[in-house]
């Protein structure tokens, strides 16, 4: 499919999630099937401006994962310029600006979702990105800050900006992630008013959700975030359902969980090869990645509550491996 000037294998995108969509996780999800576009976790422009070495591990080997997007969050133009200049040495496909993050940190720093109530600042940041980036620029937003009152003003800024496409999460900033507040009608309205492609995002947890989202909103593509946690196969399941109308969902059991975590371990090892330098040991990195994903992979396994408790209490890679050895 075509998204702006991008040509993608399908209309599915892995969302940028902080401390989640790491290099190993992105590779892991792509082992199960095609994903049109993957995303590096959100990077703070102030952090890059002050010490770019702190984001080197986030950008490691991204040239091997194209097409891939790099998302920046910040509110200062100088920090954004510095970040774009730093990123120019990397090979990636889209520079994405975050104007939707609802975290307390983002709102306090007047960045992310806060920009939806400071459209003048948002316009300046978009123009700065377009001026200095050699890559296409996209934008991640929500349907509003407190409500939908400024939707027309927001779309006016976006439609006259020159960005390639936008991703819309179907909640206001104040709604955060409450499932009950997902507003597909608002995304439908944004799509009808938009002069550029729209990617829809929010509570897509299975193929039926995905199809319903597309049919109700008419968006051009879908971005999946939380739905991929513990189910890296969700992109393949959605793609199969949209193209063939069938769903193949493997049984959630201990054996499949072990197979998947072993595959994840291979992804981590591949990511760490060639003496890749990180702020802490490779063993600790591997432990953090495996523990986090093992908890997610075990969440739908029958009677796995005790297992997740044991996993959550582990403090070393050795302890985690001993649990897996026992399960084997």
Secondary structure, 3 states (H helix, E strand, C coil): CEECCEECCCCEEECCCCCCCCHHHHHHHHCCCCCCEEEEEEEEHHHHHHCHHHHHHHHCCHHHHCCEEEEEECCCHHHHHHHHHHHCCCCCCEEEEEECCCCHHHHHCCCHHHHHHCHHHHHHHHHHHHHHCCCEEEEEEECCCCCCCCHHHHHHHHHCCCCCEEEEECCCCCCCCCHHHCCHHHHHHHHHHCCCEEEEECCCCCHHHHHHHHHHHCCCEEEECHHHCCCCCHHHHHHHHHHHCCCCCCCCCHHHHHHHHHHHHHHHHHHHCCCCCCCCCHHHHHHHHHHHHHHHHCCCCCCCHHHHHHHHHCCCHHHHHHHHHHHC
